[in-house]
Amino acid sequence: MSALPVDPARYLTFLGVMGVMAITPGPANVFAIATGANRGKAAALLGMIGMNTASLVWFGGAALGLGALVMAFPRAFHLIALAGAAYVAWLGIKSIAASFRPAGPDTLIRRATGRSAFADGFAVQISNPKAVLFFTAVLPPFLDPHRPLPGQLIAFAVATIGFDAISMSAYGLGGAALAAKMNEPRFRRGFQVAVGLLLITAAALMALRH
């Protein structure tokens, strides 16, 4: 048996697949754009950390046989995904509603801190149907039954979270680049509506993909 935790050729193939999946616009990346645009760079990075923390939970679940549970109890995971979609839709509605309220300097400062961005990001990714699909359909073919599972999962987790962190950060910081204009009332109002629509779109993607 090889000393390496994964087969190099299989791992390179996985890196290619994961790279494409990471940059593909989906609920997580749409959420990253919305967070960066509405809350700023710090919140965008906190949201990214929250989403990747949820990915670590998924990898831990995979080590405990979560993939088999998803196949055995699909309705439970369907409900989790719908709950997550409803939460993201609520964030979108909240953003649109905020566009109709006057915002003073203090409001803008509080929005930029992103104190709940980590929790929001975690909630989005833990209920993301794309994550369910990844752990039940994409990852299993790359696992080698002749090698220890923990080492394989660690190697795949490093690649997955590494790609996702780069992609989510890029999307989030791109959105945050527009946040400097949030002090302009007209731009702020229009952008909060746009952010709300982005989040509602992400929620629709989460519900329809599942």
Residue pairs with C-beta under 8 A, 6 or more apart in sequence:
1 146
1 147
2 147
5 147
5 148
5 151
5 152
5 154
5 155
6 142
6 144
6 147
6 151
6 152
6 155
6 156
7 144
7 147
10 142
10 144
11 142
11 155
11 159
13 142
14 142
14 156
14 159
15 159
15 163
17 138
18 159
18 160
18 163
19 163
21 130
21 134
21 138
21 163
22 160
22 163
22 164
22 166
22 167
23 29
23 167
26 128
26 130
26 202
26 205
26 209
27 88
27 124
27 128
27 129
27 130
27 202
27 203
27 205
27 206
27 209
28 51
28 124
28 125
28 128
28 130
28 164
28 168
29 167
29 168
29 171
30 171
30 198
30 199
30 201
30 202
30 205
31 47
31 51
31 88
31 120
31 121
31 124
31 199
31 202
32 44
32 47
32 48
32 51
32 121
32 168
32 169
32 171
32 172
32 175
33 171
33 172
33 174
33 175
33 198
34 91
34 92
34 95
34 175
34 195
34 198
34 199
34 202
35 43
35 44
35 47
35 114
35 117
35 120
35 121
35 172
35 175
36 43
36 44
36 47
36 171
36 172
36 173
36 174
36 175
36 176
36 177
36 179
37 175
37 176
37 178
37 179
37 191
37 194
37 195
38 95
38 111
38 175
38 179
38 191
38 192
38 195
39 111
39 112
39 113
39 114
39 117
39 176
39 179
40 111
40 112
40 113
40 114
40 176
40 179
41 172
41 173
41 176
41 179
42 112
42 113
42 114
42 117
43 112
43 113
43 114
43 117
43 176
44 114
44 117
44 169
44 172
44 173
44 175
44 176
45 169
45 172
45 173
46 114
46 117
46 118
46 121
47 114
47 117
47 118
47 120
47 121
47 124
47 168
47 172
48 121
48 164
48 165
48 168
48 169
48 172
49 118
49 121
50 117
50 118
50 119
50 120
50 121
50 122
50 123
50 124
50 125
51 121
51 122
51 124
51 125
51 164
51 168
52 125
52 161
52 164
52 165
52 168
53 118
53 121
53 122
54 121
54 122
54 123
54 124
54 125
54 126
54 128
54 131
55 125
55 131
55 157
55 160
55 161
55 164
56 157
56 161
57 126
58 66
58 125
58 126
58 131
58 134
58 135
59 153
59 156
59 157
59 160
61 69
61 135
62 135
62 139
62 153
63 149
63 150
63 153
66 135
67 135
67 136
67 139
67 140
70 77
70 132
70 135
70 136
71 136
77 132
78 210
80 126
80 127
81 127
81 128
81 129
81 132
81 206
81 207
81 210
82 207
82 210
83 127
84 123
84 124
84 126
84 127
84 128
84 206
85 127
85 203
85 204
85 206
85 207
85 210
86 203
87 123
87 124
87 127
87 203
88 123
88 124
88 199
88 200
88 202
88 203
88 206
89 199
89 200
89 203
89 204
91 120
91 199
92 195
92 196
92 197
92 198
92 199
92 200
92 201
92 202
92 203
93 196
93 200
94 196
95 192
95 193
95 195
95 196
95 199
96 192
96 193
96 196
96 197
97 196
98 192
99 188
99 189
99 190
99 192
99 193
99 196
100 189
102 185
103 111
103 185
103 188
105 183
108 182
108 183
108 188
111 182
112 179
124 202
125 131
127 206
128 206
129 206
129 209
129 210
130 209
132 210
133 209
134 160
139 156
142 152
142 156
143 149
143 152
144 152
178 191
181 187
181 188
181 191
182 188
182 191
